[in-house]
């Protein structure tokens, strides 16, 4: 997932007390969450979680290259006696705990790292040059493995089946789309996911019902001109000038074509062109992202980005091609939390973490997540889980080479995953009787 901005914490979002998922007696839920958290915080269990996370952190792999990561997960699942399907979407895994009968409820963790050189000097620093778990996916996998262990201990009590989805390629490669395309998540009744966030302290979580994270797309544009000597610009066709005009005009799409109350963003993230200060280059390439909370917004931005770049190039007697890389970097839709499942997960979090004050109602964010593909296909709930510890300087944003996290989050995430799944199955059983 892309770097998260610093979040202002809003007021607590009230429950919808008529939600069909909210039927379990509070005392039973309190007992369940307490037992799960105590089990996950057991010293032996916690040490296992820490070892797993550090091994994963030392061996980061990029999207659809998670071969060692996948092997490590499969080895751990086999040691727990958990059956799984592999490979899915090249390196992905879908494991099953429970009777095999419906309902099927999924828990998801993404596995891939980022092309970032780790700058944190510690014993378990990345061994792979230029690759780092700078987005916390090593923690996500570890928490889901922890949940797998907790669930396997209760497998005979589960009123249905929990599916454990270890997914490749979240970082811009739409791994979730490919998992769905291969039918690995057919007939699921719901899915829950967690993502670490350095802006919230350990022991807290946050999310919101409805649209939560933006949809996004990427583009690369090449502007072709005629190169020449900097002293004689009239004999050249300057793509640098055309590119400059295009970048300014792209921002006008947001400031002058978009309702100020709509959430849309266009960002140019890189510019490449030229090698010498006294030479006008033949070509310049720019690239960036565009974001919206709606499908219509994404479609509009795509159309206008292409028009603006091509027209601005033409104004300066250049030509332009715009590539939206739809096969390699498929558009991500917005992540939309199902209201009933969000309320269920929020309620579980309150019991697990000791009250409403530790479950925050977060604002919408323009970062994107491919968990969004799941939310299009089934009821889904995506939550942030805090990893901040002031004494560790662990509030550094995601996608930084300096990011660190408090490993005390691992048992919290494992217990939350398991509690959400178990109580979901319990409530579905009550409703069907």
C-alpha positions as CSV (number, residue, x, y, z in Angstrom):
1,X,0.0,0.0,0.0
2,X,1.2,3.5,-0.7
3,X,2.5,5.9,1.9
4,X,-0.1,7.0,4.3
5,X,-0.4,10.6,5.3
6,X,-0.7,11.8,8.9
7,X,-4.2,11.3,9.9
8,X,-6.4,13.5,12.1
9,X,-8.6,11.4,14.3
10,X,-12.2,12.2,14.1
11,X,-15.1,11.5,16.6
12,X,-16.1,7.9,17.3
13,X,-18.5,6.6,14.7
14,X,-21.7,5.3,16.3
15,X,-22.8,1.7,15.7
16,X,-25.8,0.8,13.6
17,X,-27.5,-1.3,16.3
18,X,-29.8,-2.9,13.8
19,X,-26.9,-4.6,11.9
20,X,-27.7,-8.2,11.2
21,X,-24.2,-9.2,12.4
22,X,-24.7,-7.7,15.9
23,X,-26.5,-10.5,17.6
24,X,-23.8,-12.1,19.8
25,X,-24.1,-11.5,23.6
26,X,-21.3,-9.1,24.7
27,X,-20.1,-11.4,27.5
28,X,-19.4,-14.1,25.0
29,X,-17.4,-11.8,22.8
30,X,-15.5,-10.4,25.7
31,X,-14.6,-13.9,26.8
32,X,-13.5,-14.9,23.3
33,X,-11.3,-11.8,22.7
34,X,-9.7,-12.0,26.1
35,X,-8.8,-15.7,25.6
36,X,-7.4,-15.1,22.1
37,X,-5.3,-12.1,23.2
38,X,-3.9,-13.9,26.2
39,X,-3.0,-16.8,24.0
40,X,-1.3,-14.6,21.4
41,X,0.6,-12.7,24.1
42,X,1.9,-15.9,25.8
43,X,5.7,-15.5,25.8
44,X,6.3,-18.6,23.7
45,X,3.6,-17.6,21.1
46,X,5.0,-14.0,21.0
47,X,8.5,-15.2,20.5
48,X,7.3,-17.3,17.6
49,X,5.6,-14.3,16.0
50,X,8.7,-12.1,16.4
51,X,11.0,-14.8,14.9
52,X,8.6,-15.2,11.9
53,X,8.4,-11.4,11.3
54,X,12.1,-10.9,11.5
55,X,12.8,-13.7,9.1
56,X,10.4,-12.3,6.6
57,X,11.8,-8.8,7.1
58,X,15.3,-10.0,6.3
59,X,14.2,-11.6,3.1
60,X,11.9,-9.1,1.2
61,X,10.7,-9.9,-2.3
62,X,9.0,-7.8,-4.8
63,X,5.5,-8.3,-6.4
64,X,5.0,-11.7,-7.9
65,X,8.6,-12.7,-6.9
66,X,7.6,-13.8,-3.4
67,X,8.9,-17.4,-3.8
68,X,10.8,-17.7,-0.6
69,X,8.1,-15.8,1.3
70,X,5.5,-18.2,-0.1
71,X,7.7,-21.2,0.8
72,X,8.1,-19.9,4.4
73,X,4.3,-19.5,4.8
74,X,3.6,-23.0,3.4
75,X,6.2,-24.5,5.8
76,X,4.5,-22.8,8.8
77,X,1.0,-23.9,7.6
78,X,2.2,-27.5,7.2
79,X,3.7,-27.4,10.7
80,X,0.3,-26.4,12.0
81,X,-1.5,-29.1,10.1
82,X,-3.4,-26.6,7.9
83,X,-4.4,-27.5,4.4
84,X,-3.9,-24.9,1.6
85,X,-4.1,-24.3,-2.1
86,X,-1.0,-23.2,-4.0
87,X,0.1,-21.5,-6.2
88,X,-2.6,-18.9,-6.8
89,X,-1.7,-15.9,-8.9
90,X,1.9,-17.3,-9.2
91,X,3.0,-17.1,-5.5
92,X,-0.3,-16.7,-3.5
93,X,-1.8,-19.2,-1.0
94,X,-5.3,-19.8,0.2
95,X,-5.5,-21.9,3.3
96,X,-8.5,-23.3,5.1
97,X,-9.3,-23.9,8.8
98,X,-12.5,-25.4,10.0
99,X,-15.1,-27.9,8.7
100,X,-14.9,-26.9,5.0
101,X,-18.6,-26.1,5.1
102,X,-20.1,-22.7,4.5
103,X,-20.1,-19.9,5.5
104,X,-16.5,-19.2,4.2
105,X,-15.0,-16.1,5.8
106,X,-11.6,-14.8,4.6
107,X,-8.7,-13.1,6.3
108,X,-6.1,-11.5,4.0
109,X,-2.5,-10.5,4.2
110,X,-0.3,-9.1,1.4
111,X,3.2,-10.5,1.0
112,X,5.3,-8.3,-1.3
113,X,8.0,-5.7,-0.4
114,X,9.1,-2.5,-2.0
115,X,12.1,-1.5,-4.2
116,X,13.6,0.5,-1.3
117,X,17.1,0.2,0.3
118,X,16.7,-0.2,4.0
119,X,18.5,2.5,6.1
120,X,17.7,1.2,9.5
121,X,20.8,-0.4,11.1
122,X,19.7,-3.4,13.2
123,X,20.4,-7.1,13.5
124,X,17.5,-8.1,11.2
125,X,18.0,-5.6,8.4
126,X,17.0,-6.6,4.9
127,X,19.6,-9.0,3.3
128,X,18.3,-8.2,-0.2
129,X,19.9,-5.0,-1.6
130,X,17.3,-2.5,-2.9
131,X,14.4,-4.3,-1.3
132,X,12.6,-3.7,1.9
133,X,9.4,-4.4,3.8
134,X,8.8,-0.6,4.1
135,X,5.0,-1.0,4.0
136,X,4.7,-3.6,6.8
137,X,3.7,-6.6,4.8
138,X,6.1,-8.7,6.8
139,X,3.9,-7.9,9.8
140,X,0.7,-8.5,7.9
141,X,1.9,-12.1,7.0
142,X,3.0,-12.7,10.6
143,X,-0.2,-11.6,12.1
144,X,-2.2,-13.8,9.7
145,X,0.1,-16.8,10.5
146,X,-0.6,-16.0,14.2
147,X,-4.3,-16.0,13.5
148,X,-3.9,-19.4,11.7
149,X,-2.4,-20.9,14.8
150,X,-5.1,-19.5,17.1
151,X,-7.8,-20.7,14.7
152,X,-6.3,-24.2,14.3
153,X,-6.4,-24.6,18.1
154,X,-10.2,-24.0,17.8
155,X,-10.8,-25.7,14.5
156,X,-13.4,-28.1,15.9
157,X,-15.4,-25.2,17.4
158,X,-15.6,-23.2,14.2
159,X,-19.1,-22.9,12.8
160,X,-18.0,-22.8,9.2
161,X,-14.6,-22.2,7.5
162,X,-12.0,-19.5,7.8
163,X,-10.0,-18.9,4.6
164,X,-6.5,-17.5,5.0
165,X,-5.5,-15.5,1.9
166,X,-1.8,-14.8,1.5
167,X,-1.7,-12.5,-1.5
168,X,1.1,-11.4,-3.8
169,X,1.6,-8.2,-5.7
170,X,-0.3,-5.5,-3.7
171,X,2.2,-2.7,-4.5
172,X,0.9,-1.5,-7.7
173,X,0.5,-4.9,-9.4
174,X,-3.1,-5.6,-8.4
175,X,-2.5,-9.0,-6.9
176,X,-6.0,-9.1,-5.4
177,X,-7.4,-8.8,-8.9
178,X,-5.4,-11.8,-10.1
179,X,-6.4,-13.9,-7.0
180,X,-10.1,-13.2,-7.9
181,X,-9.6,-13.8,-11.6
182,X,-8.3,-17.3,-10.8
183,X,-11.4,-18.0,-8.8
184,X,-9.5,-18.5,-5.5
185,X,-12.1,-16.5,-3.6
186,X,-15.3,-17.7,-5.2
187,X,-18.3,-18.2,-2.9
188,X,-16.8,-16.3,0.0
189,X,-19.3,-14.6,2.3
190,X,-16.9,-11.9,3.5
191,X,-13.3,-10.8,4.0
192,X,-11.4,-8.8,6.6
193,X,-8.0,-7.2,6.3
194,X,-5.5,-5.2,8.4
195,X,-2.8,-2.8,7.5
196,X,-0.2,-1.3,9.9
197,X,-0.2,2.4,10.4
198,X,2.7,4.3,12.1
199,X,0.5,7.2,13.1
200,X,-1.6,5.2,15.6
201,X,-0.1,3.8,18.8
202,X,0.1,0.0,19.4
203,X,-3.1,-1.2,20.9
204,X,-5.4,0.9,18.7
205,X,-7.1,0.4,15.3
206,X,-9.2,2.6,13.0
207,X,-11.3,2.6,9.9
208,X,-14.7,3.9,8.7
209,X,-17.8,2.5,7.0
210,X,-18.4,3.1,3.3
211,X,-15.7,4.6,1.0
212,X,-12.4,4.5,2.9
213,X,-9.5,4.6,0.5
214,X,-9.3,6.0,-3.0
215,X,-9.2,4.3,-6.4
216,X,-6.1,5.1,-8.4
217,X,-4.4,4.7,-11.7
218,X,-1.0,5.4,-13.1
219,X,0.3,7.1,-16.3
220,X,3.5,7.6,-18.2
221,X,3.6,10.2,-21.0
222,X,6.4,10.8,-23.5
223,X,6.5,14.2,-25.3
224,X,8.4,14.2,-28.6
225,X,10.0,17.3,-29.9
226,X,13.1,18.2,-32.0
227,X,16.3,18.6,-30.1
228,X,18.7,21.4,-30.6
229,X,21.3,23.8,-29.2
230,X,20.2,25.9,-26.2
231,X,21.5,29.1,-28.0
232,X,19.1,28.5,-31.0
233,X,15.7,27.4,-29.5
234,X,13.9,28.6,-32.6
235,X,15.4,25.8,-34.6
236,X,14.1,23.2,-32.1
237,X,10.8,22.1,-30.8
238,X,11.2,22.1,-27.0
239,X,9.6,19.1,-25.2
240,X,10.7,20.5,-21.8
241,X,8.5,23.6,-22.3
242,X,5.6,21.4,-23.5
243,X,6.0,19.2,-20.5
244,X,6.0,22.1,-18.1
245,X,2.8,23.5,-19.6
246,X,1.2,20.0,-19.4
247,X,2.1,19.6,-15.7
248,X,0.6,22.9,-14.8
249,X,-2.5,22.2,-16.9
250,X,-3.0,18.8,-15.2
251,X,-3.4,20.6,-11.9
252,X,-6.2,22.8,-13.4
253,X,-8.2,19.6,-13.9
254,X,-8.4,19.4,-10.1
255,X,-8.6,23.1,-9.3
256,X,-11.0,24.2,-12.1
257,X,-12.9,21.2,-13.3
258,X,-13.5,19.3,-10.1
259,X,-16.2,20.0,-7.5
260,X,-14.2,21.2,-4.4
261,X,-16.3,18.8,-2.3
262,X,-15.1,15.8,-4.5
263,X,-12.0,14.0,-3.6
264,X,-9.6,13.8,-6.6
265,X,-5.8,14.1,-6.9
266,X,-3.4,14.2,-9.8
267,X,0.3,13.9,-9.0
268,X,3.3,13.9,-11.4
269,X,5.9,11.9,-9.6
270,X,8.9,11.8,-12.0
271,X,10.4,13.7,-14.9
272,X,13.1,12.4,-17.2
273,X,14.7,14.3,-20.1
274,X,18.0,15.7,-21.2
275,X,21.6,15.2,-20.2
276,X,23.2,18.6,-20.7
277,X,22.3,22.2,-19.7
278,X,23.0,23.6,-23.1
279,X,21.1,21.1,-25.2
280,X,17.3,21.0,-25.8
281,X,16.4,17.2,-25.7
282,X,14.3,15.4,-28.2
283,X,12.0,13.8,-25.7
284,X,10.8,14.2,-22.1
285,X,9.0,11.6,-20.1
286,X,6.7,12.2,-17.1
287,X,4.8,9.8,-14.9
288,X,2.4,9.9,-12.0
289,X,-0.9,8.8,-10.5
290,X,-4.5,10.0,-10.4
291,X,-7.0,9.2,-7.7
292,X,-10.7,9.5,-6.9
293,X,-13.3,8.0,-4.6
294,X,-15.5,6.9,-7.5
295,X,-15.3,4.9,-10.7
296,X,-16.7,7.9,-12.7
297,X,-14.0,10.1,-11.2
298,X,-11.2,7.7,-12.2
299,X,-12.7,7.5,-15.8
300,X,-13.0,11.3,-16.1
301,X,-9.4,11.9,-14.9
302,X,-8.0,9.3,-17.3
303,X,-9.8,11.0,-20.2
304,X,-8.7,14.5,-19.3
305,X,-5.1,13.6,-18.5
306,X,-4.7,12.2,-22.0
307,X,-6.4,15.2,-23.6
308,X,-4.4,17.8,-21.7
309,X,-1.0,16.2,-22.3
310,X,-1.7,15.7,-26.1
311,X,-3.1,19.2,-26.6
312,X,-0.3,20.9,-24.6
313,X,2.3,19.0,-26.7
314,X,0.5,20.1,-29.9
315,X,0.5,23.8,-28.7
316,X,4.3,23.7,-28.6
317,X,4.5,21.8,-31.9
318,X,5.4,18.5,-30.3
319,X,3.6,15.2,-30.1
320,X,2.7,13.1,-27.1
321,X,1.8,9.5,-26.2
322,X,0.1,8.6,-23.0
323,X,0.3,5.1,-21.5
324,X,-2.0,4.1,-18.6
325,X,-0.2,0.8,-18.1
326,X,-3.5,-1.0,-17.6
327,X,-2.1,-4.5,-17.9
328,X,1.0,-4.0,-15.7
329,X,-0.5,-1.5,-13.2
330,X,-4.2,-2.1,-13.4
331,X,-6.5,0.7,-12.0
332,X,-7.4,0.2,-8.4
333,X,-11.0,0.9,-7.5
334,X,-11.9,2.6,-4.2
335,X,-11.9,0.5,-1.1
336,X,-15.4,0.5,0.3
337,X,-16.1,-1.0,3.7
338,X,-19.4,-2.9,4.0
339,X,-21.3,-1.2,6.8
340,X,-22.5,-4.3,8.7
341,X,-19.1,-6.0,8.5
342,X,-17.3,-2.8,9.5
343,X,-19.6,-2.5,12.5
344,X,-18.9,-6.1,13.4
345,X,-15.1,-5.7,13.2
346,X,-15.3,-2.5,15.2
347,X,-17.3,-4.1,17.9
348,X,-14.8,-7.0,18.1
349,X,-12.0,-4.5,18.3
350,X,-13.6,-2.6,21.2
351,X,-13.9,-5.8,23.2
352,X,-10.4,-6.9,22.3
353,X,-8.7,-3.5,22.9
354,X,-10.6,-2.3,26.0
355,X,-13.2,0.1,24.8
356,X,-14.3,2.6,22.2
357,X,-11.3,5.0,22.8
358,X,-9.0,2.5,21.2
359,X,-11.0,2.1,18.0
360,X,-10.9,5.3,15.9
361,X,-13.2,6.6,13.3
362,X,-10.7,7.7,10.6
363,X,-11.2,10.1,7.7
364,X,-11.1,9.1,4.1
365,X,-7.6,8.8,2.6
366,X,-6.4,9.2,-1.0
367,X,-3.9,6.4,-0.8
368,X,-5.0,3.2,-2.7
369,X,-5.1,-0.5,-1.7
370,X,-5.9,-3.5,-3.9
371,X,-8.0,-4.9,-1.1
372,X,-10.5,-2.7,-3.0
373,X,-11.0,-5.5,-5.6
374,X,-12.3,-7.8,-2.8
375,X,-14.7,-5.1,-1.6
376,X,-16.2,-5.1,-5.1
377,X,-16.9,-8.8,-5.0
378,X,-18.1,-9.5,-1.4
379,X,-18.8,-7.7,2.0
380,X,-15.4,-6.4,3.1
381,X,-13.9,-4.6,6.0
382,X,-10.4,-3.1,6.0
383,X,-8.8,-1.7,9.2
384,X,-5.6,0.1,10.1
385,X,-3.7,-1.2,13.2
386,X,-1.3,1.0,15.1
387,X,2.4,0.3,15.4
388,X,3.6,3.6,16.9
389,X,5.8,3.6,20.0
390,X,7.3,7.0,20.9
391,X,10.3,5.5,22.6
392,X,11.3,3.6,19.4
393,X,10.8,6.6,17.0
394,X,8.3,4.4,15.2
395,X,6.0,7.1,13.8
396,X,7.9,7.4,10.5
397,X,5.5,7.1,7.6
398,X,5.2,4.0,5.5
399,X,7.3,3.6,2.4
400,X,10.3,5.2,4.2
401,X,13.7,3.5,4.3
402,X,13.8,4.4,8.0
403,X,10.5,2.8,9.1
404,X,10.4,0.7,12.2
405,X,7.5,-0.8,14.1
406,X,6.7,-2.0,17.6
407,X,6.4,-5.8,17.4
408,X,3.9,-5.8,20.2
409,X,1.4,-5.2,17.4
410,X,1.8,-8.8,16.2
411,X,-0.2,-10.6,18.9
412,X,-2.8,-7.9,18.8
413,X,-3.3,-8.3,15.0
414,X,-3.3,-12.1,15.3
415,X,-6.0,-12.1,18.0
416,X,-8.1,-9.5,16.1
417,X,-8.0,-11.5,12.9
418,X,-9.1,-14.6,14.7
419,X,-11.7,-12.9,16.8
420,X,-13.4,-11.2,13.9
421,X,-13.5,-14.5,12.0
422,X,-14.7,-16.8,14.8
423,X,-17.4,-14.3,16.0
424,X,-18.6,-13.8,12.3
425,X,-19.1,-17.5,11.9
426,X,-20.8,-17.8,15.3
427,X,-23.3,-15.0,14.3
428,X,-24.0,-16.5,10.9
429,X,-24.8,-19.8,12.6
430,X,-27.2,-18.0,15.0
431,X,-28.9,-16.3,12.1
432,X,-29.4,-19.5,10.1
433,X,-31.0,-21.3,13.1
